[in-house]
Each structure stands twice: as structure tokens, then as C-alpha cells.
Amino acid sequence: MREQVDLILEPQWILPIVPAEQVYEDCALVIHQGQIQALLPIAEAKRRYEANETLKLPNQVLIPGLINAHGHAAMTLLRGYADDLELNDWLENHIWPAESRWVSKDFVRDGTRHAIAEMIRSGTTCFSDSYFFPEVAAEVAVGAGIRMRVAFPVFEFPTAWGRNSDEYIHKGLALRDNFKSHELIDVAFAPHAPYTVEDKTFERIAMLSEELDAHIHLHLHEVAQEVQDSLKLHGVRPIERMEKLGILGPRTETVHMTQLIDTDIELLGRYNSSVIHCPKSNTKLASGICPVDKLRESNIRIALGTDGAASNNRLDMFSEMNAASLTAKINSQDPRSLNAFESLAMATIEGARIMGIDTKTGSLEVGKQADMISVDLGQIHSQPLFNVASQLVYACDSSQVTNSWVSGHQLLKNGELSTINEQELLAKSQEWANRIAGKA
């Protein structure tokens, strides 16, 4: 008697990420109660299982859902607002004033929903987000059915969400309590950066992180000026200051890291801290290039993120994988640097490992949650096909994502959003654009 299951997927290829560089043909993925039950030849799946639904996916590859390890989702409403500027000018003279004027619960709700729709369409099934009103963003993520790491921001100065670091931390801890048992939501500390957070606050966050086993997510070594200012004000490089304050550790996720010397990399390795690489945002803002090769040689864990749409301007992890591989090659002057599979791993299992959720997601392994996407490789620009991983990273774009599932729940079906009304969100986003541009 065959075992009853919820879903059997029969794509042309399955690239599970673990084991590394393995591609299966004529195989099926069996899903039941939101988990991966089996990966086996189609003929054997038919003998062993009776499915409520069987979905054939010709010319398509099934891979783990992509993990966007750093972003600011609500800033989607500021996409293109202040382009082609250097970081300090962009932040201080444009983005921060706009945020001061416009950020509210409604702004975060509508901007996050728009960002999630874009991410689902482009293959992301889990994202890490740091922005104001994180409780609102978490509620939107739950409603959309996507997996989310909520990294609540901490500053010393007032914003729409809080008056000072004490209030940010108090609200963030309450948020953590509210979602601590939720299957889709994880909460982390996100002290913004060394230049916006004081020593005493970093020390408090380090203590709470240790006590609560919570991750720390911060911008670090993003631009050369940040390093120069730290040397002038504190007498040490930013990462050295973080070491002295107890911030570095295996739960620490450092974002950008474009300005690194050998001693910085040695510190990362000593404390087993990780790096979130945002290649497109870094290059667009001319911040620099993260030395991926040197980090990998030192066994530093690296994941990929898009950053916000205000500085990228896409939340497209296919584009990010492509940029990561290409910038690694030109930076090292070695075409072997960060091959296609390695880039895919950074966008999937490495992101899951860094975020501490690799027992749930990041690869298509039996017992894990069924977080996965299918990608159409039958397009003209992705044929002929000799290497699936190569095609995904160097030839594909996000429009080829056809289906998406999180814990077995379908979020994208044949290219159409299942949990978000696209026309409503587009109308709402245009309302925001008119208001911000003064056209309302």
C-alpha cells in the first residue's frame, strides 16, 4: 500500500545544494506536512507514494529557496529616489531626511509588502530585514507566508520608531518575546553601525546576545571614510573596536565589509564571525569590493544580500549571485574565483548557516522544511544547457522563477503571486511615490 503524501514534484532537474554540486535528473521531491519526505527517482516515488497533488515541471530545475541575508524592505518605496551619490551624501542629505519625513507604520507596511512581493517573484523564500517598525514588517511577512529574520535596529538618536538606544532595545526584546515560538520569524539585534552606536550600547547588546543566544547584525567596514573616522576618534579600526566591546562572535553577522586588511580577516576568523556580501549595492555606491577570495581562504562564512532597493535597486538574488561571482573574479584577477555553485551556496545554505536556521532551510534535504523554487531553463537565453548551476548564475534572470513554496505552502504559482494582491500593492506604492514627490 502506497503512503499518502501532500505533494510530489517532478522537475527535469533537482539541484539540492547539499550534497555539493550534485544534480539529479528524472527524480521527484516528496512533500508532506510542510517537510521534505524523500528525494528519489520518479519511478520509485510512484511505487511508494500516493500524492494529493503531483506537479510535473518540464524544462525546470528545483532548487532551495534563495535567502536574502541583508536588506531594508520598506525602503522599496524609495527606489530610485536618490541615485548616483556617494554613501554619506546619499544617507545624510537624502535618505535620512526622507525617512524622517515619511517613515511610519503605514510606510513600513506598504513598503515591506511591495518588497516581499518582489522577493517572492524573484525566488527568495527567506530574508533578513533591518528597519523601523519591525513588528509591522513581521506581521506582513507572516501574512505573506515568507520566512523572515527580523533584525531590529538600534541607534542613539531618535527616529520614528524610538527616542534612544534604550527604547529601541526595549521594543526589540518585546518583539522577540512576541515571536519567539513562531515558525517563520526569528529576531536578532541590529545595532546600525559603529558610527551611530555608542560603546555602552554595544556592550549591552553583546551581553544580551550571549544571554539570549540571539544574533547580532551590523553594517561594518562599509566605506573607507568609516575606517578613517574610527582611527581618528577611537584609535583603532572599527572591527578592532567591536572586538574590545565584545561584539565579535559566532552569532555576529558583519554586513558589507569592503574595507578589509589581513588583520581584520584574522579577527573575523578568530571569533568565527560571518560576512554578508552585498555586491550590487557596494558597487553602485562605489563603497568598494568585499574580498571574497581572501575571506574564503580563511574559512570565513559568507552569505549574500541585496541591501535595500534604495541603493541596489533590485531585490533580485539571481542578479546578486551573478554580481558576486563576477566581482570576485575581477577583484582576484582569477576566473576560477567563486564559481557558479559556490555563489548558489552563498545564496542558500550559507545564508541559512549564518542565520542559524540551516536545520530548517537552505537545502533540499529530507526532514527540512519544504522551502523551494522552480526555475524555467527552457528560455532561449538559458539554452543549450551543459551545467545547471552555471546557467542559474550566469544566464538566468529572476523572471524565470515559476513557482515558490515555504514550508510546503505555495507563494508563487506559475508566475502569479498566491498570497499578495499585486494590483493593490502597485496602486498603494504609486500613492506613496506621488506623496514623496510632492504630486499628491
C-alpha positions in Angstrom: 0.0 0.0 0.0 1.4 3.4 -1.0 2.0 6.1 1.6 -0.3 9.1 1.3 1.5 12.5 1.0 0.6 16.0 0.2 2.7 16.8 -2.9 5.1 15.2 -5.3 7.2 17.5 -7.6 8.6 16.1 -10.8 11.0 18.7 -12.3 13.5 17.9 -15.1 16.4 18.6 -12.7 16.8 18.9 -8.9 19.8 20.8 -7.5 19.6 20.3 -3.8 22.8 22.2 -2.8 23.6 19.5 -0.3 25.4 17.3 -1.4 27.6 19.9 -3.1 27.4 20.2 -6.9 25.0 17.3 -7.3 22.3 17.5 -9.9 19.6 14.8 -10.2 17.6 14.1 -13.3 14.3 12.2 -13.5 13.9 12.4 -9.8 11.0 13.6 -7.6 10.8 15.5 -4.4 8.1 14.3 -2.0 6.5 16.8 0.4 4.2 16.1 3.4 3.0 18.4 6.1 5.4 21.1 5.0 8.5 18.9 5.2 10.7 17.1 2.6 9.8 13.4 2.9 12.0 12.0 0.1 14.2 12.7 -2.9 14.2 9.7 -5.2 13.7 8.5 -8.8 10.3 9.3 -10.2 9.5 5.7 -10.9 10.3 4.7 -7.3 8.2 7.7 -6.0 5.2 6.4 -7.9 5.6 3.0 -6.4 5.9 4.2 -2.8 3.7 7.3 -2.6 0.2 8.4 -3.4 0.1 12.2 -3.6 -2.8 14.6 -3.2 -1.2 16.6 -5.9 1.6 15.7 -8.4 3.2 18.6 -10.3 5.3 18.0 -13.4 7.8 20.7 -14.2 9.3 20.1 -17.6 12.4 22.1 -18.5 12.5 23.3 -14.9 15.0 22.9 -12.1 14.0 22.7 -8.5 16.4 24.4 -6.0 16.2 25.6 -2.4 14.5 28.9 -1.9 17.0 31.8 -2.0 18.0 33.5 1.2 18.4 37.3 1.1 20.7 37.8 4.2 20.6 41.6 4.3 18.1 44.3 3.4 15.7 47.1 4.4 12.5 46.0 2.8 10.3 49.1 3.4 12.9 51.2 1.5 11.4 49.8 -1.6 9.2 52.9 -1.5 12.4 55.0 -2.0 13.7 53.0 -5.0 15.4 55.5 -7.4 14.8 58.4 -5.0 18.4 59.5 -4.7 20.6 57.6 -7.2 24.3 58.0 -8.2 25.5 59.6 -5.0 28.3 58.5 -2.6 27.2 56.9 0.6 27.5 59.8 3.1 25.8 62.2 0.8 23.1 59.6 -0.1 22.4 58.9 3.6 22.8 62.2 5.3 21.4 64.6 2.7 18.7 62.5 1.1 17.7 59.1 2.7 17.7 60.1 6.3 15.7 63.4 5.7 13.2 61.4 3.6 12.8 58.8 6.3 12.4 61.5 8.9 9.6 62.9 6.9 7.8 59.8 5.7 8.5 56.7 7.7 5.5 55.5 9.7 3.7 52.2 10.3 1.8 52.6 7.1 5.0 53.3 5.1 6.7 50.2 6.6 3.6 48.0 6.0 3.2 49.1 2.4 6.9 49.1 1.5 7.5 45.8 3.1 4.6 44.2 1.3 5.9 45.5 -2.0 9.4 44.2 -1.2 8.1 40.8 -0.3 6.1 40.5 -3.5 9.3 41.4 -5.4 11.3 38.8 -3.5 8.8 36.0 -3.9 8.6 36.7 -7.6 12.4 36.5 -7.8 12.9 33.3 -5.8 13.6 34.5 -2.3 11.8 32.4 0.4 13.7 33.8 3.4 15.0 37.3 4.1 16.8 39.2 6.8 15.5 42.7 7.3 16.5 45.7 9.5 14.2 48.7 9.5 11.9 50.8 11.7 8.6 49.4 13.0 10.0 45.8 12.6 6.8 44.4 14.4 4.8 45.7 11.4 7.2 44.1 8.9 7.0 40.8 10.7 3.2 40.9 10.6 3.3 41.5 6.8 5.8 38.6 6.4 3.5 36.3 8.3 0.6 37.3 6.2 2.5 36.6 3.0 3.8 33.3 4.3 7.5 34.1 3.8 10.3 33.2 6.2 11.9 36.3 7.9 14.7 37.2 10.1 13.7 40.5 11.9 16.9 42.4 12.8 15.5 45.3 14.9 17.5 48.5 14.5 19.4 50.3 17.3 20.6 53.9 17.1 21.5 56.5 19.7 19.4 59.2 18.0 15.6 59.5 17.7 13.7 58.2 14.8 10.0 57.4 14.0 10.4 54.1 15.9 12.2 55.3 19.1 13.9 58.0 21.0 17.2 56.4 22.0 19.0 53.1 22.3 17.2 52.1 25.5 13.8 52.3 23.8 15.0 50.5 20.6 16.3 47.6 22.7 13.2 47.5 24.9 10.9 47.4 21.9 13.1 44.8 20.2 13.1 42.5 23.2 9.3 42.7 23.4 9.2 41.9 19.6 11.4 38.8 20.3 9.1 37.7 23.1 6.0 38.0 20.8 7.5 35.9 18.0 9.9 33.6 19.9 7.8 30.5 19.0 6.7 31.4 15.5 7.8 29.0 12.9 8.6 31.7 10.2 10.0 34.5 12.3 13.4 34.9 14.0 14.6 38.0 15.8 18.1 39.5 16.0 19.8 42.6 17.3 20.8 45.1 14.6 23.0 47.9 16.0 23.2 50.0 12.9 26.9 50.8 12.6 29.9 51.8 14.7 29.3 55.5 13.8 25.7 55.5 15.0 26.0 53.4 18.2 28.0 54.2 21.4 30.3 51.9 23.3 28.0 51.3 26.2 25.2 50.3 23.9 27.4 47.8 22.0 28.4 46.3 25.3 24.8 45.9 26.4 23.9 44.2 23.1 26.9 41.9 23.4 25.7 40.8 26.9 22.1 40.3 25.8 23.2 38.4 22.7 25.1 36.0 24.8 22.3 35.7 27.4 19.6 35.1 24.8 21.6 33.3 22.2 20.5 35.9 19.7 22.4 37.0 16.6 23.9 40.5 16.0 23.6 42.0 12.6 25.5 45.2 11.8 27.0 47.3 9.0 30.8 47.3 9.3 33.7 48.5 7.2 31.3 49.7 4.6 33.4 52.6 3.2 36.9 53.9 3.6 35.8 57.0 5.5 34.2 54.9 8.2 37.6 53.3 8.9 39.5 56.6 8.8 37.0 58.2 11.2 37.3 55.3 13.6 41.1 55.5 13.7 40.8 59.3 14.4 38.1 59.0 17.1 38.9 55.7 18.7 42.5 54.9 17.7 41.5 51.5 16.2 39.8 50.2 13.2 36.0 49.6 13.5 36.4 45.8 13.8 39.0 46.2 16.5 36.6 48.4 18.4 33.9 45.7 18.0 36.3 43.1 19.5 37.1 45.3 22.5 33.3 45.8 23.1 32.6 42.0 22.9 30.5 42.2 19.7 32.5 39.7 17.7 31.5 36.1 18.0 29.9 33.1 16.1 26.5 34.9 16.2 27.8 38.1 14.7 26.9 39.0 11.1 29.0 41.8 9.6 27.5 43.4 6.6 29.4 44.9 3.5 33.0 44.5 4.7 34.5 46.2 1.7 37.5 47.8 3.6 39.5 44.9 4.9 43.1 44.2 5.6 44.7 41.0 6.8 44.3 41.7 10.5 40.6 42.4 10.0 40.2 39.0 8.4 42.2 37.4 11.1 39.8 38.8 13.7 36.8 37.5 11.8 38.3 34.1 11.8 39.4 34.1 15.4 35.9 34.8 16.6 34.1 32.8 13.9 32.1 35.8 12.8 30.5 35.9 9.4 30.1 38.3 6.4 27.1 39.3 4.5 28.2 40.4 1.0 26.1 42.9 -0.9 28.0 43.2 -4.2 25.5 45.3 -6.2 24.8 47.9 -3.5 28.5 48.1 -2.8 29.4 48.8 -6.4 26.5 51.1 -7.1 27.5 53.3 -4.1 31.2 52.9 -5.0 31.8 51.7 -1.5 34.3 49.1 -2.5 34.5 45.3 -3.1 34.4 42.7 -0.4 37.5 40.4 -0.8 35.6 37.2 -1.1 38.6 35.1 -2.1 40.6 36.1 0.9 37.7 35.5 3.3 37.0 32.1 1.8 40.7 31.2 2.1 40.4 32.0 5.8 37.3 29.9 6.1 35.1 32.9 6.9 31.4 32.1 6.3 29.8 34.4 3.6 26.2 34.9 2.6 24.6 37.2 0.0 22.2 40.1 0.5 20.7 42.7 -1.8 20.6 45.6 0.7 17.6 47.9 0.2 16.0 48.8 -3.1 17.1 52.5 -2.5 20.7 51.5 -3.1 20.6 48.5 -5.4 17.8 49.0 -7.0 16.5 45.4 -7.2 15.8 42.8 -4.6 16.9 40.1 -7.0 19.1 37.3 -5.7 19.8 36.0 -9.2 21.3 39.3 -10.1 23.2 39.3 -6.8 24.7 35.8 -7.4 25.9 36.9 -10.8 27.4 40.1 -9.4 29.1 38.2 -6.6 30.8 35.8 -8.9 31.9 38.5 -11.4 33.2 40.9 -8.9 35.1 38.1 -7.1 36.8 37.2 -10.4 37.8 40.8 -11.3 38.9 41.5 -7.7 41.2 38.5 -7.6 42.1 38.6 -11.3 41.3 34.9 -11.3 38.4 33.5 -13.4 38.2 30.5 -11.0 37.1 32.6 -8.1 33.7 32.0 -6.7 32.3 29.6 -9.3 28.6 29.3 -10.0 27.9 26.6 -7.5 29.7 28.4 -4.7 27.7 31.5 -5.5 24.5 29.5 -5.3 25.6 28.0 -2.0 26.2 31.5 -0.6 22.6 32.4 -1.6 21.1 29.3 0.1 22.8 27.0 2.6 25.5 29.5 3.7 22.8 32.1 4.4 20.9 29.5 6.4 24.0 28.5 8.4 25.0 32.1 9.2 21.4 32.9 10.3 21.3 29.7 12.4 18.4 28.2 10.5 20.2 25.5 8.5 18.3 22.7 10.2 15.1 24.2 8.7 16.1 25.5 5.3 18.9 26.3 2.8 19.0 22.9 1.0 16.6 20.2 -0.3 17.3 17.5 2.3 14.9 15.0 3.9 13.5 16.4 7.2 13.9 20.1 6.3 11.1 22.5 5.6 9.9 22.5 2.0 11.3 25.9 1.1 12.0 25.7 -2.6 11.6 27.3 -6.0 11.3 26.1 -9.6 13.2 27.9 -12.4 12.4 27.6 -16.1 15.6 26.8 -18.0 13.8 26.4 -21.3 14.2 30.0 -22.3 16.3 31.0 -25.4 18.9 32.7 -23.2 19.3 29.6 -21.0 19.7 27.1 -23.8 21.6 25.0 -24.7 22.3 23.7 -21.2 25.6 22.0 -20.2 25.8 22.9 -16.5 22.7 23.7 -14.4 24.5 25.8 -11.7 26.3 27.8 -14.4 23.1 28.5 -16.2 21.4 29.7 -13.0 24.1 32.1 -12.1 25.4 33.4 -15.4 22.4 33.2 -17.8 19.2 33.2 -15.8 17.2 36.1 -14.5 14.5 36.3 -11.8 11.7 36.3 -14.4 12.3 32.6 -14.9 11.1 31.7 -11.4 7.8 29.9 -11.9 6.8 28.5 -8.5 7.8 29.1 -4.9 6.9 27.3 -1.6 7.7 28.0 2.0 7.1 25.1 4.4 5.1 23.5 1.6 2.7 26.4 1.2 2.8 27.8 -2.4 3.5 31.5 -2.6 4.0 31.7 -6.3 2.1 29.6 -8.8 3.0 29.7 -12.5 4.5 33.1 -12.0 1.4 34.5 -10.2 1.5 35.6 -6.5 -0.7 33.5 -4.3 -0.7 35.4 -1.0 -0.4 39.1 -2.2 -2.7 41.2 -4.4 -0.3 42.6 -6.9 -2.5 45.3 -8.3 -3.5 46.6 -4.9 0.1 46.9 -3.8 1.2 48.6 -7.0 -1.6 51.2 -6.6 -0.5 51.8 -3.0 3.1 52.2 -3.9 2.2 54.7 -6.6 0.3 56.7 -4.0 3.5 56.8 -1.9 5.6 57.9 -4.9 3.2 60.8 -5.6 3.2 61.9 -1.9 7.0 61.7 -1.6 7.5 63.6 -5.0 5.0 66.2 -3.9 2.4 65.3 -6.6 -0.3 64.2 -4.2 
